[in-house]
Structures are given as C-alpha cells and as structure tokens.
C-alpha cells in the first residue's frame, strides 16, 4: 500500500484529498479514526478536516452518527468525471461491439446514491425502442443494473438500503417488498448477473452485469434492453456471454 502519511508541510487542501482517497478506496463508511489510521494526523486536525468536508457537502454522516460516506458534492464530481468520459472512444467501442452482438440498446451506468445514472449508450435503430436519456436516474430495486449494484454491496450497506429505501412498484412485476428483493439479490450474488422482466417499464426486458475492479468492487454496470416484442427472455439469456465479455473489457479501461 502506498505510504499516505503526510509530511508536516502537507497543505490542508492535499490532506482533504487524502481523506477522500482513503474513503474511496475503502468503499464503505469510515469513522474519522479509521480514516486517520492511514493518514496519521493529530486527532484535532483529522476531526476538524472531516467536519469541514461534511459541512461543505463532500462527506455525508451516516445514521450511526460516527461514520462517513461521499457527500452530494463529491458524488456530483464523480458523475461529472464519468459524463466527460463519454468522449473516451475505447470505452464507447466496448458498447459498439456489444451492440453488434446483441442488436439492441446497450448502456453503461454508475451508482449514484440510491439510484443509477446512465453515462453512455448505443441506441438501436429500430423504430420501436425504449429511450432512457443519458443522465437519467433510475431506481436500484426495479432495474437489472440496479439489482446488480445491490448484490455487490457489502451486506451492511444492503440492509441499510432495505431499511430506508422506498421500494415503489413501477409495474406489476416490480419487486416492491424487502423479502422478495432480498431473495432476488441472493440469487444475483450467486449467478453474477441480473435480468429485468418488465420490472421497470412494461414491455421492456434486459440483463446487466458488473464491471469489477481487482477487489471485486463495482466500477460500472453494463446493460442491454429491448422490447419484449423483439426479444424473449430466452434470447436475453443467450446474450449473457457477450455481455460478460464486454464487462471484462470495460473493467480494463476504467
């Protein structure tokens, strides 16, 4: 692990970035003491810096009152980076190749709070298609990509989500109870992919897999969807190998 202990000459701005780096690498809520285990700052300093970051919206205090996750300003910055990356041709080429295999709309999305945001897409040219604009936020519990995101959360974060999320039914097929969603997420953890059988939009089916980093954390979600008039669920399942290959390629580029 890189030595992150700051020298006495480290500026407060750099220390703030180091705090955010520790939190991002951990990918779970951390207390100020846990953050400081890597930074080695004086206790008054770490608590002052964390408090300032929380006040400015870069950190968000969790329900336990002690631990922190990225706040709304930091999440907006992350989204801005991902939106700018739509000009990354190698990444977009992954979607193009997946589209050539599947023949239907293919998308990349990233988690943002209790929802997902679409950041890149290749649209099908068919007149009958379901358009979700880039930047659109969609729920975790009602979409294939969202359910994959939930499946790869640590158990504590997933249970926190279940306790506080509004599992609104978007169609008659939406999993809108904690019991049903918990069972679905258990299956997705085991199989490594999720499907959407008209759970978000009537008439839309699809599948999603994660692009993972070396520590098994979700970097992004790769998804395709289609009208059920053109693609049966059996056909959806037949495209899983291509979807998984594309996700592995994407993980190498992010």
C-alpha positions as YAML, in Angstrom:
chain: A
units: angstrom
residues:
- id: 1
  name: UNK
  ca: [0.00, 0.00, 0.00]
- id: 2
  name: UNK
  ca: [1.20, 3.46, -0.85]
- id: 3
  name: UNK
  ca: [2.54, 5.45, 2.10]
- id: 4
  name: UNK
  ca: [-0.09, 8.11, 2.72]
- id: 5
  name: UNK
  ca: [1.28, 9.59, 5.93]
- id: 6
  name: UNK
  ca: [1.54, 13.30, 5.18]
- id: 7
  name: UNK
  ca: [4.63, 15.30, 5.93]
- id: 8
  name: UNK
  ca: [4.48, 18.30, 8.22]
- id: 9
  name: UNK
  ca: [4.49, 20.52, 5.13]
- id: 10
  name: UNK
  ca: [1.38, 18.97, 3.57]
- id: 11
  name: UNK
  ca: [-1.24, 21.61, 2.77]
- id: 12
  name: UNK
  ca: [-4.80, 21.34, 4.12]
- id: 13
  name: UNK
  ca: [-6.08, 21.01, 0.54]
- id: 14
  name: UNK
  ca: [-3.93, 17.95, -0.06]
- id: 15
  name: UNK
  ca: [-4.95, 16.49, 3.29]
- id: 16
  name: UNK
  ca: [-8.59, 16.86, 2.26]
- id: 17
  name: UNK
  ca: [-7.87, 14.96, -0.95]
- id: 18
  name: UNK
  ca: [-6.07, 12.25, 1.02]
- id: 19
  name: UNK
  ca: [-9.12, 11.86, 3.28]
- id: 20
  name: UNK
  ca: [-11.36, 11.44, 0.24]
- id: 21
  name: UNK
  ca: [-8.90, 8.97, -1.29]
- id: 22
  name: UNK
  ca: [-8.90, 6.80, 1.83]
- id: 23
  name: UNK
  ca: [-12.69, 6.79, 1.90]
- id: 24
  name: UNK
  ca: [-12.99, 5.97, -1.81]
- id: 25
  name: UNK
  ca: [-10.54, 3.10, -1.56]
- id: 26
  name: UNK
  ca: [-12.34, 1.58, 1.42]
- id: 27
  name: UNK
  ca: [-15.71, 1.61, -0.38]
- id: 28
  name: UNK
  ca: [-17.57, 1.52, 2.93]
- id: 29
  name: UNK
  ca: [-18.45, 4.00, 5.68]
- id: 30
  name: UNK
  ca: [-15.43, 5.02, 7.79]
- id: 31
  name: UNK
  ca: [-15.12, 6.93, 11.02]
- id: 32
  name: UNK
  ca: [-12.62, 9.77, 11.35]
- id: 33
  name: UNK
  ca: [-10.46, 7.47, 13.49]
- id: 34
  name: UNK
  ca: [-10.46, 4.78, 10.79]
- id: 35
  name: UNK
  ca: [-9.55, 7.33, 8.13]
- id: 36
  name: UNK
  ca: [-6.75, 8.63, 10.29]
- id: 37
  name: UNK
  ca: [-5.31, 5.13, 10.77]
- id: 38
  name: UNK
  ca: [-3.79, 5.63, 7.30]
- id: 39
  name: UNK
  ca: [-3.04, 9.33, 7.49]
- id: 40
  name: UNK
  ca: [-1.56, 9.67, 10.98]
- id: 41
  name: UNK
  ca: [-2.72, 13.25, 11.55]
- id: 42
  name: UNK
  ca: [-3.17, 14.78, 15.01]
- id: 43
  name: UNK
  ca: [-6.65, 13.96, 16.33]
- id: 44
  name: UNK
  ca: [-7.82, 17.61, 16.42]
- id: 45
  name: UNK
  ca: [-6.68, 18.03, 12.81]
- id: 46
  name: UNK
  ca: [-8.46, 14.99, 11.37]
- id: 47
  name: UNK
  ca: [-11.69, 15.84, 13.18]
- id: 48
  name: UNK
  ca: [-11.52, 19.46, 12.01]
- id: 49
  name: UNK
  ca: [-10.87, 18.45, 8.40]
- id: 50
  name: UNK
  ca: [-13.63, 15.81, 8.37]
- id: 51
  name: UNK
  ca: [-16.08, 18.28, 9.91]
- id: 52
  name: UNK
  ca: [-15.23, 20.87, 7.26]
- id: 53
  name: UNK
  ca: [-15.68, 18.33, 4.45]
- id: 54
  name: UNK
  ca: [-19.04, 17.35, 5.89]
- id: 55
  name: UNK
  ca: [-20.14, 20.97, 6.21]
- id: 56
  name: UNK
  ca: [-19.19, 21.66, 2.59]
- id: 57
  name: UNK
  ca: [-21.07, 18.59, 1.32]
- id: 58
  name: UNK
  ca: [-18.09, 16.44, 0.34]
- id: 59
  name: UNK
  ca: [-18.78, 13.92, 3.12]
- id: 60
  name: UNK
  ca: [-22.10, 12.62, 4.42]
- id: 61
  name: UNK
  ca: [-22.51, 11.44, 8.01]
- id: 62
  name: UNK
  ca: [-24.21, 8.06, 8.30]
- id: 63
  name: UNK
  ca: [-27.13, 7.14, 10.53]
- id: 64
  name: UNK
  ca: [-24.80, 5.85, 13.26]
- id: 65
  name: UNK
  ca: [-23.60, 9.44, 13.75]
- id: 66
  name: UNK
  ca: [-19.93, 8.45, 13.57]
- id: 67
  name: UNK
  ca: [-19.07, 7.18, 10.09]
- id: 68
  name: UNK
  ca: [-18.94, 8.93, 6.72]
- id: 69
  name: UNK
  ca: [-19.54, 8.26, 3.02]
- id: 70
  name: UNK
  ca: [-19.08, 10.56, 0.00]
- id: 71
  name: UNK
  ca: [-21.48, 13.52, 0.18]
- id: 72
  name: UNK
  ca: [-23.55, 15.03, -2.59]
- id: 73
  name: UNK
  ca: [-20.81, 17.36, -3.86]
- id: 74
  name: UNK
  ca: [-18.29, 14.53, -4.17]
- id: 75
  name: UNK
  ca: [-20.87, 12.33, -5.93]
- id: 76
  name: UNK
  ca: [-21.59, 15.17, -8.37]
- id: 77
  name: UNK
  ca: [-17.88, 15.41, -9.11]
- id: 78
  name: UNK
  ca: [-17.73, 11.66, -9.73]
- id: 79
  name: UNK
  ca: [-20.67, 11.92, -12.12]
- id: 80
  name: UNK
  ca: [-19.02, 14.79, -13.94]
- id: 81
  name: UNK
  ca: [-15.90, 12.70, -14.47]
- id: 82
  name: UNK
  ca: [-17.96, 9.81, -15.82]
- id: 83
  name: UNK
  ca: [-20.01, 12.08, -18.12]
- id: 84
  name: UNK
  ca: [-16.81, 13.60, -19.50]
- id: 85
  name: UNK
  ca: [-15.55, 10.08, -20.14]
- id: 86
  name: UNK
  ca: [-18.28, 9.58, -22.77]
- id: 87
  name: UNK
  ca: [-15.69, 11.02, -25.13]
- id: 88
  name: UNK
  ca: [-13.45, 8.04, -24.27]
- id: 89
  name: UNK
  ca: [-13.54, 6.16, -27.59]
- id: 90
  name: UNK
  ca: [-12.10, 2.84, -26.33]
- id: 91
  name: UNK
  ca: [-14.85, 2.66, -23.71]
- id: 92
  name: UNK
  ca: [-17.54, 3.56, -26.22]
- id: 93
  name: UNK
  ca: [-16.14, 0.95, -28.60]
- id: 94
  name: UNK
  ca: [-16.92, -1.72, -26.00]
- id: 95
  name: UNK
  ca: [-20.58, -0.70, -26.25]
- id: 96
  name: UNK
  ca: [-20.43, -0.70, -30.05]
- id: 97
  name: UNK
  ca: [-19.07, -4.25, -30.14]
- id: 98
  name: UNK
  ca: [-21.70, -5.39, -27.62]
- id: 99
  name: UNK
  ca: [-24.42, -3.76, -29.73]
- id: 100
  name: UNK
  ca: [-23.14, -5.54, -32.83]
- id: 101
  name: UNK
  ca: [-23.54, -8.83, -30.97]
- id: 102
  name: UNK
  ca: [-26.88, -8.15, -29.26]
- id: 103
  name: UNK
  ca: [-28.57, -5.87, -31.79]
- id: 104
  name: UNK
  ca: [-30.37, -3.87, -29.10]
- id: 105
  name: UNK
  ca: [-29.69, -0.76, -27.00]
- id: 106
  name: UNK
  ca: [-26.59, -1.15, -24.79]
- id: 107
  name: UNK
  ca: [-25.73, 1.15, -21.88]
- id: 108
  name: UNK
  ca: [-23.18, 1.92, -19.19]
- id: 109
  name: UNK
  ca: [-24.44, 3.22, -15.85]
- id: 110
  name: UNK
  ca: [-22.88, 4.03, -12.50]
- id: 111
  name: UNK
  ca: [-24.33, 4.04, -8.97]
- id: 112
  name: UNK
  ca: [-25.23, 7.42, -7.50]
- id: 113
  name: UNK
  ca: [-26.72, 7.37, -4.03]
- id: 114
  name: UNK
  ca: [-29.88, 5.24, -4.02]
- id: 115
  name: UNK
  ca: [-30.18, 5.19, -7.82]
- id: 116
  name: UNK
  ca: [-28.21, 4.70, -11.04]
- id: 117
  name: UNK
  ca: [-27.22, 7.21, -13.71]
- id: 118
  name: UNK
  ca: [-26.76, 6.33, -17.38]
- id: 119
  name: UNK
  ca: [-23.48, 7.73, -18.71]
- id: 120
  name: UNK
  ca: [-23.02, 6.14, -22.15]
- id: 121
  name: UNK
  ca: [-25.21, 4.34, -24.66]
- id: 122
  name: UNK
  ca: [-25.50, 2.87, -28.15]
- id: 123
  name: UNK
  ca: [-29.12, 3.03, -29.34]
- id: 124
  name: UNK
  ca: [-30.80, 0.51, -31.59]
- id: 125
  name: UNK
  ca: [-32.05, 1.97, -34.90]
- id: 126
  name: UNK
  ca: [-35.35, 0.07, -34.67]
- id: 127
  name: UNK
  ca: [-38.39, 2.41, -34.66]
- id: 128
  name: UNK
  ca: [-39.82, 0.52, -31.68]
- id: 129
  name: UNK
  ca: [-37.38, 1.22, -28.85]
- id: 130
  name: UNK
  ca: [-37.33, 2.36, -25.26]
- id: 131
  name: UNK
  ca: [-35.28, 5.53, -24.80]
- id: 132
  name: UNK
  ca: [-33.77, 6.46, -21.42]
- id: 133
  name: UNK
  ca: [-31.72, 9.64, -21.86]
- id: 134
  name: UNK
  ca: [-28.14, 9.93, -20.65]
- id: 135
  name: UNK
  ca: [-28.08, 11.41, -17.18]
- id: 136
  name: UNK
  ca: [-31.40, 9.83, -16.25]
- id: 137
  name: UNK
  ca: [-31.56, 8.44, -12.71]
- id: 138
  name: UNK
  ca: [-33.29, 5.08, -12.33]
- id: 139
  name: UNK
  ca: [-34.11, 3.08, -9.18]
- id: 140
  name: UNK
  ca: [-31.93, 0.28, -7.90]
- id: 141
  name: UNK
  ca: [-34.67, -2.17, -6.96]
- id: 142
  name: UNK
  ca: [-36.55, -2.09, -10.27]
- id: 143
  name: UNK
  ca: [-33.77, -2.39, -12.87]
- id: 144
  name: UNK
  ca: [-31.32, -5.12, -13.85]
- id: 145
  name: UNK
  ca: [-28.29, -2.84, -13.36]
- id: 146
  name: UNK
  ca: [-29.63, -1.56, -10.05]
- id: 147
  name: UNK
  ca: [-30.16, -5.06, -8.70]
- id: 148
  name: UNK
  ca: [-26.59, -5.99, -9.67]
- id: 149
  name: UNK
  ca: [-25.38, -2.92, -7.79]
- id: 150
  name: UNK
  ca: [-27.32, -4.03, -4.71]
- id: 151
  name: UNK
  ca: [-25.96, -7.57, -5.00]
- id: 152
  name: UNK
  ca: [-22.36, -6.35, -4.90]
- id: 153
  name: UNK
  ca: [-22.88, -4.02, -1.92]
- id: 154
  name: UNK
  ca: [-21.44, -5.17, 1.37]
- id: 155
  name: UNK
  ca: [-24.18, -6.84, 3.47]
- id: 156
  name: UNK
  ca: [-24.40, -3.96, 5.95]
- id: 157
  name: UNK
  ca: [-24.95, -1.38, 3.21]
- id: 158
  name: UNK
  ca: [-27.58, -3.56, 1.55]
- id: 159
  name: UNK
  ca: [-29.53, -4.00, 4.78]
- id: 160
  name: UNK
  ca: [-29.32, -0.24, 5.37]
- id: 161
  name: UNK
  ca: [-30.75, 0.27, 1.87]
- id: 162
  name: UNK
  ca: [-33.62, -2.13, 2.58]
- id: 163
  name: UNK
  ca: [-34.49, -0.33, 5.80]
- id: 164
  name: UNK
  ca: [-34.62, 3.13, 4.25]
- id: 165
  name: UNK
  ca: [-35.43, 2.74, 0.54]
- id: 166
  name: UNK
  ca: [-38.89, 3.32, -0.86]
- id: 167
  name: UNK
  ca: [-39.46, 0.20, -2.96]
- id: 168
  name: UNK
  ca: [-42.03, 1.82, -5.21]
- id: 169
  name: UNK
  ca: [-43.72, -0.51, -7.73]
- id: 170
  name: UNK
  ca: [-43.13, 0.77, -11.26]
- id: 171
  name: UNK
  ca: [-45.01, -2.14, -12.87]
- id: 172
  name: UNK
  ca: [-46.94, -5.11, -11.56]
- id: 173
  name: UNK
  ca: [-43.69, -7.11, -11.77]
- id: 174
  name: UNK
  ca: [-41.53, -4.77, -9.66]
- id: 175
  name: UNK
  ca: [-40.07, -6.38, -6.55]
- id: 176
  name: UNK
  ca: [-41.57, -3.98, -4.04]
- id: 177
  name: UNK
  ca: [-41.17, -5.93, -0.78]
- id: 178
  name: UNK
  ca: [-37.94, -6.28, 1.20]
- id: 179
  name: UNK
  ca: [-38.43, -10.06, 1.44]
- id: 180
  name: UNK
  ca: [-38.78, -10.55, -2.32]
- id: 181
  name: UNK
  ca: [-35.90, -8.20, -3.11]
- id: 182
  name: UNK
  ca: [-33.60, -9.86, -0.55]
- id: 183
  name: UNK
  ca: [-34.22, -13.26, -2.13]
- id: 184
  name: UNK
  ca: [-33.63, -11.88, -5.62]
- id: 185
  name: UNK
  ca: [-30.36, -10.24, -4.55]
- id: 186
  name: UNK
  ca: [-29.20, -13.56, -3.02]
- id: 187
  name: UNK
  ca: [-29.69, -15.25, -6.40]
- id: 188
  name: UNK
  ca: [-27.92, -12.45, -8.26]
- id: 189
  name: UNK
  ca: [-24.90, -12.70, -5.94]
- id: 190
  name: UNK
  ca: [-24.64, -16.40, -6.78]
- id: 191
  name: UNK
  ca: [-25.09, -16.08, -10.55]
- id: 192
  name: UNK
  ca: [-23.28, -12.76, -11.13]
- id: 193
  name: UNK
  ca: [-25.93, -11.17, -13.36]
- id: 194
  name: UNK
  ca: [-29.46, -9.77, -13.16]
- id: 195
  name: UNK
  ca: [-32.39, -9.64, -15.54]
- id: 196
  name: UNK
  ca: [-35.24, -7.19, -15.90]
- id: 197
  name: UNK
  ca: [-38.53, -8.87, -16.83]
- id: 198
  name: UNK
  ca: [-40.75, -5.81, -17.28]
- id: 199
  name: UNK
  ca: [-39.95, -4.65, -13.73]
- id: 200
  name: UNK
  ca: [-39.24, -1.00, -14.56]
- id: 201
  name: UNK
  ca: [-41.11, -0.33, -17.81]
- id: 202
  name: UNK
  ca: [-43.92, -2.50, -19.17]
- id: 203
  name: UNK
  ca: [-42.76, -4.34, -22.27]
- id: 204
  name: UNK
  ca: [-39.02, -3.91, -21.57]
- id: 205
  name: UNK
  ca: [-36.66, -6.82, -20.85]
- id: 206
  name: UNK
  ca: [-32.91, -6.92, -20.45]
- id: 207
  name: UNK
  ca: [-29.89, -8.03, -18.48]
- id: 208
  name: UNK
  ca: [-26.93, -6.46, -16.67]
- id: 209
  name: UNK
  ca: [-23.53, -7.48, -15.33]
- id: 210
  name: UNK
  ca: [-20.93, -5.51, -13.36]
- id: 211
  name: UNK
  ca: [-17.54, -4.28, -14.44]
- id: 212
  name: UNK
  ca: [-15.45, -5.01, -11.36]
- id: 213
  name: UNK
  ca: [-12.08, -3.80, -10.12]
- id: 214
  name: UNK
  ca: [-9.41, -6.14, -8.77]
- id: 215
  name: UNK
  ca: [-11.01, -6.11, -5.34]
- id: 216
  name: UNK
  ca: [-14.44, -7.14, -6.62]
- id: 217
  name: UNK
  ca: [-16.00, -3.68, -6.32]
- id: 218
  name: UNK
  ca: [-18.45, -2.34, -8.92]
- id: 219
  name: UNK
  ca: [-16.89, 0.22, -11.24]
- id: 220
  name: UNK
  ca: [-19.87, 0.43, -13.59]
- id: 221
  name: UNK
  ca: [-22.82, -1.59, -14.84]
- id: 222
  name: UNK
  ca: [-23.15, -2.84, -18.41]
- id: 223
  name: UNK
  ca: [-26.70, -3.44, -19.63]
- id: 224
  name: UNK
  ca: [-28.77, -4.16, -22.71]
- id: 225
  name: UNK
  ca: [-32.54, -3.88, -23.00]
- id: 226
  name: UNK
  ca: [-35.14, -4.46, -25.67]
- id: 227
  name: UNK
  ca: [-38.90, -4.53, -26.24]
- id: 228
  name: UNK
  ca: [-40.33, -7.93, -25.40]
- id: 229
  name: UNK
  ca: [-41.92, -7.97, -28.86]
- id: 230
  name: UNK
  ca: [-38.40, -8.41, -30.32]
- id: 231
  name: UNK
  ca: [-36.56, -10.30, -27.58]
- id: 232
  name: UNK
  ca: [-37.81, -13.13, -25.39]
- id: 233
  name: UNK
  ca: [-36.24, -13.87, -22.02]
- id: 234
  name: UNK
  ca: [-34.68, -16.97, -23.58]
- id: 235
  name: UNK
  ca: [-32.97, -14.70, -26.12]
- id: 236
  name: UNK
  ca: [-31.89, -12.35, -23.30]
- id: 237
  name: UNK
  ca: [-30.13, -15.25, -21.58]
- id: 238
  name: UNK
  ca: [-28.40, -16.27, -24.82]
- id: 239
  name: UNK
  ca: [-26.59, -12.90, -24.90]
- id: 240
  name: UNK
  ca: [-25.09, -13.21, -21.40]
- id: 241
  name: UNK
  ca: [-21.67, -14.47, -22.65]
- id: 242
  name: UNK
  ca: [-21.28, -11.39, -24.88]
- id: 243
  name: UNK
  ca: [-22.39, -9.15, -22.02]
- id: 244
  name: UNK
  ca: [-19.84, -10.68, -19.66]
- id: 245
  name: UNK
  ca: [-17.04, -10.35, -22.21]
- id: 246
  name: UNK
  ca: [-17.90, -6.69, -22.70]
- id: 247
  name: UNK
  ca: [-17.94, -6.08, -18.93]
- id: 248
  name: UNK
  ca: [-14.46, -7.63, -18.61]
- id: 249
  name: UNK
  ca: [-13.20, -5.35, -21.41]
- id: 250
  name: UNK
  ca: [-14.82, -2.33, -19.77]
- id: 251
  name: UNK
  ca: [-13.20, -3.10, -16.41]
- id: 252
  name: UNK
  ca: [-9.79, -2.96, -18.06]
- id: 253
  name: UNK
  ca: [-10.50, 0.54, -19.38]
- id: 254
  name: UNK
  ca: [-11.95, 2.26, -16.31]
...
